[in-house]
Amino acid sequence: MIIGVPKETYPGEHRVALIPASIPSLQKAELEVMVESNAGADAGYPDSVFTEKGAKIASSRAQLFEAADVVVQLRLLGANPEQGQTDLTHLRQGQILVGMAEALSSPESVKELANKGVTTFAMELIPRITRAQSMDVLSSMGTVAGYKAVLLAADSLPKMFPMLMTAAGTVAPAKVLIIGAGVAGLQAISMARRLGAAVEAYDIRPAVKEQILSLGAKFVELPLETTEAEDKGGYAKAQDESFYQRQRGLLARVIASSDVVISTAAVPGKKAPILITAEMVSSMTPGSVIVDLAAERGGNCELTKPNHSIVAHGVTIHGPENLAGTVPYHASQMYAKNISTFLLHLIKKGEIKIDLEDEITKETLLTRDGDVVHPSIREALSLPAKG
């Protein structure tokens, strides 16, 4: 069985789905690896290193798709809607695709893949259970994004992060507020603390308070009541607009006193909630910085322009859409570990075995035998539930 690794075609995407160090473990499972020429070059993995580990290099994209039984990517069609259309012509019935599909946000793309007769697995739907931790791409990429968000903020802020005692006087530490304490938020807390900032953090889920405190940050207490703050996967659940109005009112004071706000609040498959209004931005001290990690889903800040950095009311607002992709070497290393572990989970004696009794397989399987099989995607497409 041949695992194919094409070069990513999404604009600005420099990561690669597998790295040379991943190959030996796949070879032990009786798999061959074929890589499109220069697929890993932008991430720091040249073809020569792949061949040293035993991979074959495909001279063209068409050759790779023709030879590969399983194609592994960062971005499948839903996460690469324009350039990804070209790959549809290369797909064949029975071929297996594995990658991030943005399935909940783009159910129509899942239907297109089903029409090609391919079997598709969405890595972003890996369940958050103990035995799937090493496959969790959202946590891996969130770790990278949280780290880079703090560096981006520090580079933009006209202040230094740490408190310094100098002969020229004392420099007060920068005040950093992290909104959302998922993986990206917790990494941002840790990084901001390492740089010496005074860090506060807020999350709708009271259960994360202990984690925030353990990293040396102050937990922002807001007197808000909600019956269900998180779903079964541990993600924050969407709330109604009246809740968000109360939340914004209580957050306004904390935001106004912050030098940096890093927002990470996102709900899978839904538009990100607006937590920072234009009025709240205007209350911040000129020179302050907002890094909106929810920009790809519309943004937590009302003024965010996805994939752009702007200045409004003297405040710099960054709306990066692919921050993990700006650290492609290590982001690729982490993603490759996730995806190779997932492949080894599926493969028995050199062949893919689809066990629908297995939670990991069942939760990530999108299409099979020309049909959309994932219940949530079928519902989004108004298709009847499968018996």
RAGI-V118410 format. One line per field, one symbol per residue. ss: DSSP state (a for helix, b for strand, c for the rest). psi: psi as a letter, one per 30 degrees, with the letter a starting at -180 (. if undefined). burial: # if it has 24 or more other C-alpha atoms within 12 Angstrom, else .. A space follows every 50 residues. Layout:
BEGIN
ss->???
psi->???
burial->???
END
This chain:
BEGIN
ss->cbbbbccccccccccccccaaaaaaaaacccbbbbbccccaaacccaaaa aacccbbbccaaaaaaaccbbbbbbcaaaccccaaaaacccccccbbbbb ccccccaaaaaaaaacccbbbbaaaccccaaaaaacaaaaaaaaaaaaaa aaaaaacccccccbbbccbbbcccbbbbbcccaaaaaaaaaaaacccbbb bbcccaaaaaaaaacccbbccccccccccbcccccbccccaaaaaaaaaa aaaaaacccbbbbccccccccccccbcaaaaaccccccbbbbccaaaccc bcccccccbbbbccbbbbccccaaaaaaaaaaaaaaaaaaaaaaaabbcc bbccccccaaaaaabbbbccbbccaaaaaaccccccc
psi->kkkkjlkkfkkgjflkekleffeeeeefghklkkkkkgegeffgileeee eegglkkkfleeeeeeekekkklejaefgifdffeefeffllkflkkkak fheffifeeeeeeeffglkkkjffgkkilefgeffjeeeefeeeeeeeee eeeeffkgllelkkjlfglkjkkkjkkkjjhaeeeeeeeeeeeefgljkl kkkfjfffeeeeefgglkkjkkikkkejflaffglkkklleeeeeeeeef feeeefgkekkjkgjkkkglkkkjfjleeeefflkkflkkjjfgefgfkf kffkjkglklkkhgkkjkikfieeffifeeeeeeeeeeeeeeefefkjhg kkjjjffkeeeeffkelkhglkfkeeeeefghkkkk.
burial->##########..###########.###.#.#################.## #.######..##.##################..#..##.########### ############################...#.################# ####.##.###...........#####################.###### ######.##.##..######.#.#....#.....#####...##..##.. ##.################..#######.##################### #######.#.##..#################################... .#.#.....#########..########.##......
END
